[in-house]
Amino acid sequence: MPLYQLTVNNKSLKVEADEDTPLLWVLRDHLNLAGTKYGCGVGQCGACTVHLDGKATRSCLLPISALKAEVTTIEGLSENGDHPVQQAWKEHDVPQCGYCQAGQMMTAASLLKQNPHPSDAEIKEAMNGNICRCGTYLRINQAVKTASKP
């Protein structure tokens, strides 16, 4: 098995994995970063969303051999849980089952990094494709709006 040099959550790490192993499984099984969730395995639900150089990316679709960027997972979003998105999620009591929430927050954080004050339509467009089994979309959108306030 090949050895890969990765930067995950600002740490340089080495991982031995088959070249076609999805980043999701490298994070969960090799690095014990279980905050990133497996949802559908085909990139349609968003539960596995991480940042690659700050851009929201579905980790279930990316083979480790194609990784050429720094990875940030939900564990690396903020050491103290004080990222504006995390704070807004708490304020609006967003999670119910919580399964999709890491992917939802990573998508929201990426949006706000690129567009600090998005319109309602921009929030809806950016968050589209992140599926919430519990249907907390209204609270998710409210939390993104709250996180975007200066």
PyMOL commands that set and color helices and strands:
alter all, ss='L'
color gray80, all
select helices_A, chain A and resi 23-30+64-66+74-77+84-91+101-114+120-127+137-147
alter helices_A, ss='H'
color red, helices_A
select strands_A, chain A and resi 3-8+11-16+49-52+55-58+71-72
alter strands_A, ss='S'
color yellow, strands_A
deselect
rebuild
show_as cartoon
